[in-house]
Each structure stands twice: as C-alpha cells, then as structure tokens.
Amino acid sequence: ERKWWKEAVAYQIYPMSFCDSNGDGIGDLNGIYSKLDYLKALGVDIVWLSPIYDSPNDDNGYDIRDYRKIHADYGTMEDFDRLLEGVHARGMKLIMDMVLNHTSDEHPWFQAALKDPTSKYKDYYIWRKGKADGTPPNNWQSFFSEPAWNYYPELDEWALHLFSRKQMDLNWENPELREEVYDMLNWWMDKGVDGFRLDVINLISKFEGLPDGEEGFITGIENYVYGPHLHEYLQELNRRVFSLHDSYTVGEGCGLGAATQVSMTLASRKELNTTFCFSHFDTPGHSKYSTYRYDLNYLKDYIMKTQGTQDADNWLTLVFENHDQPRFLSKITREPGEIEPAAKLVALLEMTLCGTTFIYEGQELGMRFVEFKHASEFRDVEAINMYKKLLSEGKTEEEAFRFVAPGTRDQTRAPMQWTSDANGGFTTGTPWLRLNDNFDTVNAADEEKDPDSILNFYRAAISQRKQNKTLVYGDFVPVCPEQKDFFGYTREDADGKYYVEINLSAHELERPVEMNGTLLLGSYGTAEKALRPFEANLYRLR
Ligand code: GLO
C-alpha cells in the first residue's frame, strides 16, 4: 500500500548546530525557519527535529524537563508554531523527537517523587532498595560509562538511569504514567505535528525483578533491550495516539538486529511504521571509535539481506548518518580525491533503494570528520564520561583523547557549514562546539553554485526518486551479486525498470555486465569504459 511516508525523504536537524539567528552561539527555531527554502530546494519531505523541549541539557535535550515547553535557547512556542506553519506551507511535514524511556531528574514528576515519597509520582520511576552491603540494587551499567543507579539518601533508595545520571528511567508498568504520555503526545499531534522519532523506544520494558546482567560492554542490557511488555506498550501507543492521526513513526531500536526490529514494524501488528537499524554503520570487529577504511562490500551484503525483508507488511528505513555516529563518509575514505565520488555513491544508493530515506544535516554537503585538538573541546556527556573513565583506568590524557576523538558524538554535532564566512555562517557569536576547519571549502553557499557539487548531486538524486516512484516501490533484483567490489541492481515494476551500477572500491573496475539503458545520473557526469573509483550510475532501462 502506497503511503506518503514511504516515499518521503526525511532530514534530521540537530537544532543546537543547525543555524543560530540571535548570535548566542546556539542554533534556534528561527534559524531553522530561515533555512526552510533550502530544505525544500533539496527535496526534503519530512523535517525531524532532535529534542527542542525545555531541558537542563545534560544530554543536549534528550533529558526533558518539560515536554510541553520549548527550550529558551531555541525560542518560544510562538516560534515553534510559526516554524510548523512554515514547514506545512512548503508542503513538508514535521516530526518531533520524543524521549519516552526517561526524563530529566529535574522533571517535576521526579522532583515530586523526591520531595514526597507517598506521592503518585514516585512510581513513575524505577526505585529499588540497595543491597545489604550498601551497593546498588543490581550490577547494571549505563550507556554512558557509569553505574545505572543513583542513590537518594532522603529516600534511602536507588533510582534507575540507563543513560546519564540526570536521565531517570520511567516506569512504563504504571498505567497512570502511560496515560500522561499519551495525553502529551496527543497534545503535540493536535498542534499539528506529523509524527515522532522515538528515542531508544525498545528499552521501555524491563524484565521483572531487574536481575543482574552478564558482565559485558553494557552490563544488564539483555534485561531490557527487548523486554516482555514491549509489544504491548507499542500497541497501546499506536491505539491511543498514532492511529488517531495521519502520523508517521520511526523508532530507534537500540542494540537490536534488523530481524527483531521487523517485529515492531509489521503493519498487521499495529505498532510502529518503521525503525532504524544501525548494524551497517561499522563492519564487524569495529566500533564507532575505530578509525579504519570501511569495506563497502559489507554494506552491499547488508543491503541485499535487508532489502529482501521488504514486503507488503513491512517497510524499511535508509540511514547512514545521525547525531550519535561519526560521519559515514569519512569511514569510507579520507583521501581527498575519493571523497566526492564516495559521497555521491552514498547519495545514489539512498535514493534508489526501498525505504524511507534519512539525511542527517550536512551529509548532503559532504561534511566529514572533525580534527579535534584536545579533550576540552568535547561537549558530549558520553564522550566526557568515557574520557574520564579511561583516565581512571590509568590511560594517559593523550591516550584517552586519541581513543575518544574519532567516535565522540561531537563529530556529527559540529555546526552546519553554510558559507565560507566566519564560523561557517552558523553564528555571529561564539559557537557552542567547534566547527570543522574546512568550512571555507565545504559549505552550502559554494556548493549551490557548483553544478558538480555533492549538494547538487543530492538534489538530482532526490529528484530522480520523486519523479520515478519505481525507485521507491519497484522490485529489487541484484545483478552479478557474486562480483566483489561491484554492486548492481535493478528496480522494476509496471511503470518502468531502472538499473544502478556501483564500483565499491577505490580502484578502476571492469563492468561485469553491460546494460542497454539511458544514463539518468552519474557521479562522474558521464559513463566511460571502466568504472572509476566509487563510481555510481543510475540508468533507465525502460
Ligand atoms: C541514541 C540517542 C542519543 C541519546 C540517548 C538518550 O541512542 O539518539 O542521542 O543520548 O538515546 O536519550
């Protein structure tokens, strides 16, 4: 069944880093408003805003203090309403990032719980007595290099936090809490937003008794990554909120493989429309902290497996970059001559496969890894905690810095590069996080003027996807799938047949097969006898 969100190109904005309109060094809603025409010209259909709610910003807004208030750094509710209108006036949709697994410890619910343990709000969170020896209730570790429990002497109890010590996990077993959440989500939907990106939504159900976990990278994770009530809660969310509106939902499935994620998105189950899968972000044996050359043959395998799971009942997402991961482009190559074709390769792939496609701000410009100079430049709580932990384990400052720098989430949170002016045109003030030094050559203004730029290639690839719905809905059939370093496939339905050929390597490659078609878009402009490094071409066959 065809749906607007299946055909959509979504664009993730990290508001802090997108565009600053008032010179305080922090991006804001009016800054986003001023770039709506840029987004429209790119071909964006859905704008996704990372959290813009009132928050002490321990985790840059993923720690919400008030779900119904705009963070003062970003503007006011009036600014938000104007932005939403501006998005809709351009025929685009807006989805909100929603953090439902936890709130800030400064949220009034948590504060009420602390003040009065008999209040109903106490049970909105997850409290336990410590062990007899004074240690936490279990051995769980948070995602941010700390134990997952805070001790509150006033209650003589511990409260669970899977992320930072200021992000307190909500108790989804409490029906009153769930009611508050549905009310709040419906309030945003009634305002006119078009859906939600749901942060770590698969973590909301924890196993009964919160048993000790097996010691590992994140000790305890098996006790909540796919909890016993997850499907029940998602169905309730769908029944009480999503299905009441023409909405689109994308859930973040943290620590889940592609196969498990499908269980949350089958249309017949009425839970979420789509989820993100990140298992292709790094090749096996590597993490976001490794600096290595990503082998695109691995990506090809991943795509062949996942595109196959597409059927009438399930829909995928295509995503290569977000605010939690280093730039994908820089994993493929850091060789100056290869960067442009590699960026175009990713663009062509994304716009010719099945799935709702996501672009992360700056991806369309070929923004790349940031050469951090010192740990004092890190702003991300995950990176800072990890750095401190490494020091406490005996690493030198230099060693700890070298380890964290390539993987810190600050990598993709570095401000947008709009122009070659001071601070890349992001702000007239002092940016909250350093920019990449290369904004004098990599920036939107210059790329707009250059017909061969990465930006204009993204525009062209998106425009092909919009003109030819076969690229969205057609059958995916691999061509010469055994051929190493080569990725070929056709997309076909009653309306047409298209062919994509890609050289996955940095060397020249003989075509394993010649197809007779019209070149619609090529990363080198025209096609030649052999495929050049990372060359990617799209043809119409009929
Ligand atoms: C990824 C999120 C991340 C948040 C975390 C806590 O896992 O997108 O940025 O820090 O979920 O809310």
Residues whose N, C-alpha, C, O or C-beta is under 5 A from the ligand:
A	BS01	GLO	D59 Y62 F163 D199 V200 D324
